[in-house]
Amino acid sequence: MRSTPCVILAGGGSRRFGTPKGLALLNGRPLIARVQDRLKAQTDGPIAVNTGSPNIYVDAIDLIVEDQLTGGLGPLAGVHAAMAWAREQGAAQVLCAPVDTPFLPMDLLAALDNAGAPAISASRGRAHPVCGLWPTAFAEALEHAVKDGLRAAVEWGAQSGAKSVEFADQDGVDPFFNINTREDLETAEAAYRVSSTRED
């Protein structure tokens, strides 16, 4: 098993959802726990959460990584914080994944690592640059890009030369289906029941 450190990105405001998404229950467990479970099955490395509200997740996960680039700069600030934190751990790369994607592929890290960092995820022909494997040595480059006004993760992916790795649906579900609304959570609940039934 790989020992790559991972950071769950939970810095969004959850405006459409109404409450912190990471604590929303999917089949009885918080989304952050669902994502953490998927990552734990793929790495022996430390798993942290990036959030601007550490008090929200202090009981859900041991390691919390706060943004170094402040001012509500979006997900790239979280990716930068992940790179900086992982580099402090002596790691050459770090895997980032959003807190609202509970169906992450079980071969996510292996596939991205085999492609070689930097590498980002894709499904159904669409890139998911927030879910990627990044060299920690890119921290300064990303810091400069964000300070120069870069906000779109897809642009950072292109600018950094990240390779795109396509992942297939799992039980008819996009593995990067993300939960933004209560309706999305209901859809995820239904998909989770189908998946659990097939696994049984």
C-alpha positions as CSV (number, residue, x, y, z in Angstrom):
1,M,0.0,0.0,0.0
2,R,1.2,3.5,-0.8
3,S,2.1,6.0,2.0
4,T,1.0,9.2,0.3
5,P,-0.5,11.8,2.6
6,C,-4.0,12.9,1.7
7,V,-6.0,16.1,2.4
8,I,-9.8,16.2,2.3
9,L,-10.8,19.7,1.1
10,A,-13.7,21.0,3.2
11,G,-13.1,24.8,2.8
12,G,-16.3,25.6,1.0
13,G,-19.1,27.7,2.5
14,S,-21.8,25.1,1.8
15,R,-24.2,27.9,0.9
16,R,-26.4,25.8,-1.3
17,F,-26.5,22.9,1.2
18,G,-27.2,25.1,4.2
19,T,-25.0,23.3,6.8
20,P,-21.4,22.0,6.7
21,K,-21.5,19.3,4.0
22,G,-18.8,17.2,5.6
23,L,-21.0,16.5,8.6
24,A,-24.1,15.5,6.5
25,L,-25.0,11.9,7.0
26,L,-24.9,9.5,4.1
27,N,-26.4,6.1,5.2
28,G,-25.8,7.1,8.8
29,R,-22.2,8.3,8.5
30,P,-20.8,11.8,7.9
31,L,-19.5,12.5,4.4
32,I,-16.1,13.3,5.8
33,A,-16.0,9.8,7.3
34,R,-17.1,8.2,3.9
35,V,-14.3,10.0,2.1
36,Q,-11.8,9.2,4.8
37,D,-12.7,5.5,4.6
38,R,-12.1,5.5,0.9
39,L,-8.7,7.1,1.3
40,K,-7.6,5.0,4.2
41,A,-8.1,1.9,2.1
42,Q,-5.6,3.3,-0.4
43,T,-2.8,4.7,1.7
44,D,-0.9,4.3,5.0
45,G,-0.1,8.0,4.9
46,P,-1.7,10.6,7.2
47,I,-5.1,12.0,6.2
48,A,-6.0,15.5,7.1
49,V,-8.9,17.9,6.4
50,N,-8.4,21.4,5.1
51,T,-11.0,23.8,6.4
52,G,-11.4,27.4,7.4
53,S,-13.5,26.3,10.4
54,P,-11.4,23.8,12.3
55,N,-13.9,23.7,15.2
56,I,-16.5,22.1,12.9
57,Y,-14.4,19.1,12.2
58,V,-12.3,18.7,15.3
59,D,-14.3,15.7,16.5
60,A,-14.4,14.1,13.0
61,I,-10.7,13.9,12.1
62,D,-7.4,14.2,14.0
63,L,-5.4,16.3,11.6
64,I,-6.5,19.8,10.4
65,V,-4.7,21.9,7.8
66,E,-5.7,25.5,7.6
67,D,-5.2,27.8,4.6
68,Q,-1.9,29.7,4.4
69,L,-3.4,31.9,1.7
70,T,-6.2,33.7,3.4
71,G,-9.1,35.7,2.1
72,G,-11.6,33.2,0.8
73,L,-9.5,32.4,-2.3
74,G,-11.3,29.2,-3.2
75,P,-10.2,25.5,-3.5
76,L,-6.7,26.3,-4.8
77,A,-5.9,27.8,-1.4
78,G,-6.8,24.4,0.0
79,V,-4.6,22.6,-2.5
80,H,-1.8,24.9,-1.7
81,A,-2.2,24.3,2.0
82,A,-2.2,20.6,1.3
83,M,1.1,20.8,-0.6
84,A,2.7,22.9,2.1
85,W,1.6,20.6,4.9
86,A,2.6,17.4,3.1
87,R,6.0,18.9,2.3
88,E,6.5,19.5,6.0
89,Q,5.8,15.8,6.5
90,G,8.7,15.1,4.1
91,A,6.4,13.9,1.4
92,A,7.1,14.5,-2.3
93,Q,3.4,14.5,-3.3
94,V,-0.1,14.8,-1.8
95,L,-3.5,13.6,-2.8
96,C,-6.4,16.0,-2.6
97,A,-10.1,15.1,-2.6
98,P,-13.2,17.1,-1.9
99,V,-15.3,16.3,1.2
100,D,-18.5,16.0,-0.8
101,T,-17.4,13.1,-3.1
102,P,-18.3,9.9,-1.2
103,F,-18.0,7.6,-4.2
104,L,-14.3,8.1,-4.9
105,P,-12.7,5.3,-6.8
106,M,-10.9,2.7,-4.7
107,D,-8.0,2.9,-7.1
108,L,-7.9,6.7,-7.2
109,L,-4.4,7.0,-5.7
110,A,-2.9,4.1,-7.6
111,A,-4.2,5.3,-10.9
112,L,-3.0,8.9,-10.4
113,D,0.3,7.8,-9.0
114,N,0.8,5.4,-12.0
115,A,0.2,8.4,-14.3
116,G,2.7,10.5,-12.3
117,A,2.1,13.7,-10.4
118,P,0.8,16.1,-11.3
119,A,-2.3,14.2,-12.3
120,I,-6.0,15.0,-12.0
121,S,-9.1,12.9,-12.1
122,A,-11.7,12.8,-14.9
123,S,-15.0,11.0,-15.5
124,R,-17.6,11.1,-18.2
125,G,-15.2,13.2,-20.2
126,R,-15.1,16.0,-17.6
127,A,-12.0,16.9,-15.5
128,H,-12.1,17.1,-11.7
129,P,-8.9,19.1,-11.0
130,V,-9.6,19.6,-7.3
131,C,-9.3,15.8,-7.0
132,G,-5.6,15.3,-7.9
133,L,-2.2,14.2,-7.0
134,W,0.3,17.1,-6.7
135,P,4.0,17.4,-6.2
136,T,4.6,19.3,-2.9
137,A,7.4,21.1,-4.7
138,F,4.7,23.0,-6.6
139,A,3.6,24.9,-3.5
140,E,5.4,28.1,-4.4
141,A,4.3,28.1,-8.0
142,L,0.7,27.7,-6.9
143,E,1.1,30.4,-4.3
144,H,2.3,32.9,-6.9
145,A,-0.4,31.9,-9.3
146,V,-3.1,32.4,-6.7
147,K,-1.6,35.7,-5.6
148,D,-1.6,36.8,-9.2
149,G,-5.4,36.1,-9.4
150,L,-5.7,32.5,-10.4
151,R,-8.9,31.0,-8.9
152,A,-10.0,28.2,-11.4
153,A,-8.7,24.8,-10.5
154,V,-9.0,23.7,-14.1
155,E,-6.7,26.5,-15.2
156,W,-4.2,25.5,-12.6
157,G,-4.3,21.9,-13.9
158,A,-3.5,23.1,-17.4
159,Q,-0.9,25.6,-16.2
160,S,0.9,22.9,-14.1
161,G,0.9,20.4,-17.0
162,A,-1.2,17.9,-15.0
163,K,-2.1,14.6,-16.7
164,S,-5.8,13.6,-16.8
165,V,-6.8,10.2,-15.7
166,E,-10.3,8.9,-16.7
167,F,-12.3,6.8,-14.3
168,A,-15.3,4.7,-15.2
169,D,-18.7,4.8,-13.5
170,Q,-19.2,2.5,-10.6
171,D,-22.6,0.8,-10.5
172,G,-23.8,3.5,-12.8
173,V,-22.7,6.3,-10.6
174,D,-20.1,8.9,-11.5
175,P,-17.3,8.3,-8.9
176,F,-16.9,12.0,-8.6
177,F,-20.5,12.8,-8.0
178,N,-20.5,15.7,-5.6
179,I,-23.1,16.7,-3.1
180,N,-24.0,20.4,-3.3
181,T,-27.7,20.3,-2.4
182,R,-30.1,18.3,-0.2
183,E,-31.4,16.8,-3.4
184,D,-27.9,15.6,-4.3
185,L,-27.7,13.9,-0.9
186,E,-31.0,12.1,-1.6
187,T,-29.6,11.0,-5.0
188,A,-26.4,9.8,-3.2
189,E,-28.5,7.9,-0.6
190,A,-30.3,6.0,-3.4
191,A,-27.0,5.2,-5.2
192,Y,-25.4,4.1,-2.0
193,R,-28.3,1.6,-1.3
194,V,-27.9,0.1,-4.7
195,S,-24.1,-0.2,-4.3
196,S,-24.4,-1.7,-0.9
197,T,-27.0,-4.3,-2.1
198,R,-24.7,-5.4,-4.9
199,E,-21.7,-5.7,-2.5
200,D,-23.8,-7.9,-0.2
